[in-house]
């Protein structure tokens, strides 16, 4: 039930929900971003019917841009895991009259080691026959 600072449309028609936090952007800002992104996403089709001139495309996923002075690493990881590319984080520096935004790159996903292949099972018959004996 928080406020949305603004909704924007990118040139490709993606709706962006933008939330600005004056201090550090922690888990509460991320939660608010996820909730507001879902809320806007559910209403895009109706908005486009009411205002056909909007350049929004409801068939594309709604995204959120969260802006704060800084983001704890845990919030950056949670944003990546919760929504992948649908949540973008930007660091706000400067003064309110002259803000500067620094997009934070998404944290890379850890590389998984290849799963070792299971050992090949060897059939052992009570008779002592092998698979090769039975292949003939």
ZAMARGU-4260 file (C-alpha; in steps of 0.2 Angstrom, whole numbers, plus 5000, padded with zeros to 4 digits):
<rodrens>
0) 5000/5000/5000 | 5014/5012/4997 | 5015/5026/4984 | 5022/5024/4967 | 5034/5039/4963
5) 5031/5037/4944 | 5027/5025/4930 | 5037/5027/4914 | 5036/5019/4897 | 5053/5014/4889
10) 5054/5016/4870 | 5050/4997/4867 | 5033/4999/4877 | 5039/4991/4894 | 5030/4999/4909
15) 5043/5004/4923 | 5037/5007/4940 | 5049/5019/4949 | 5051/5020/4967 | 5063/5032/4976
20) 5070/5030/4994 | 5079/5044/5002 | 5090/5033/5012 | 5096/5015/5010 | 5086/5004/4999
25) 5084/4988/5009 | 5072/4974/5009 | 5056/4985/5012 | 5060/4995/4996 | 5062/4979/4987
30) 5046/4972/4994 | 5037/4988/4989 | 5044/4987/4972 | 5038/4969/4969 | 5021/4973/4975
35) 5019/4989/4965 | 5026/4981/4949 | 5013/4967/4951 | 4999/4980/4954 | 5003/4990/4939
40) 5006/4975/4928 | 4988/4969/4932 | 4981/4986/4927 | 4990/4989/4911 | 4977/4982/4899
45) 4964/4993/4907 | 4975/5009/4906 | 4978/5006/4888 | 4959/5004/4884 | 4956/5021/4894
50) 4971/5030/4885 | 4974/5021/4869 | 4988/5033/4865 | 4999/5027/4879 | 5015/5019/4872
55) 5013/5004/4885 | 5013/4986/4879 | 5004/4975/4892 | 5010/4960/4884 | 5028/4964/4890
60) 5033/4961/4908 | 5031/4976/4919 | 5048/4981/4927 | 5053/4991/4942 | 5067/5004/4945
65) 5072/5006/4963 | 5082/5021/4967 | 5091/5024/4984 | 5107/5031/4991 | 5114/5013/4993
70) 5108/4995/4993 | 5114/4981/5004 | 5122/4966/4995 | 5108/4956/5003 | 5095/4967/4994
75) 5104/4966/4978 | 5105/4947/4979 | 5086/4946/4983 | 5082/4957/4969 | 5091/4946/4957
80) 5083/4930/4964 | 5066/4937/4965 | 5064/4945/4948 | 5080/4944/4938 | 5080/4957/4925
85) 5063/4964/4930 | 5070/4974/4944 | 5083/4987/4941 | 5093/4996/4955 | 5101/5013/4954
90) 5111/5022/4967 | 5105/5040/4969 | 5119/5053/4973 | 5119/5072/4973 | 5106/5083/4979
95) 5087/5082/4976 | 5088/5097/4964 | 5102/5089/4954 | 5102/5071/4957 | 5114/5059/4949
100) 5109/5041/4945 | 5121/5027/4944 | 5113/5010/4938 | 5120/4996/4948 | 5124/4981/4937
105) 5115/4965/4942 | 5126/4953/4953 | 5131/4938/4943 | 5124/4922/4947 | 5136/4909/4954
110) 5142/4897/4942 | 5137/4879/4946 | 5150/4865/4944 | 5145/4852/4932 | 5136/4838/4940
115) 5147/4822/4940 | 5139/4809/4930 | 5133/4794/4939 | 5144/4779/4939 | 5139/4766/4926
120) 5130/4752/4934 | 5137/4735/4930 | 5124/4721/4931 | 5130/4706/4940 | 5120/4690/4938
125) 5120/4675/4951 | 5124/4664/4937 | 5140/4674/4933 | 5135/4678/4916 | 5139/4696/4910
130) 5130/4708/4898 | 5142/4703/4885 | 5137/4684/4887 | 5119/4689/4884 | 5122/4700/4869
135) 5126/4685/4858
</rodrens>
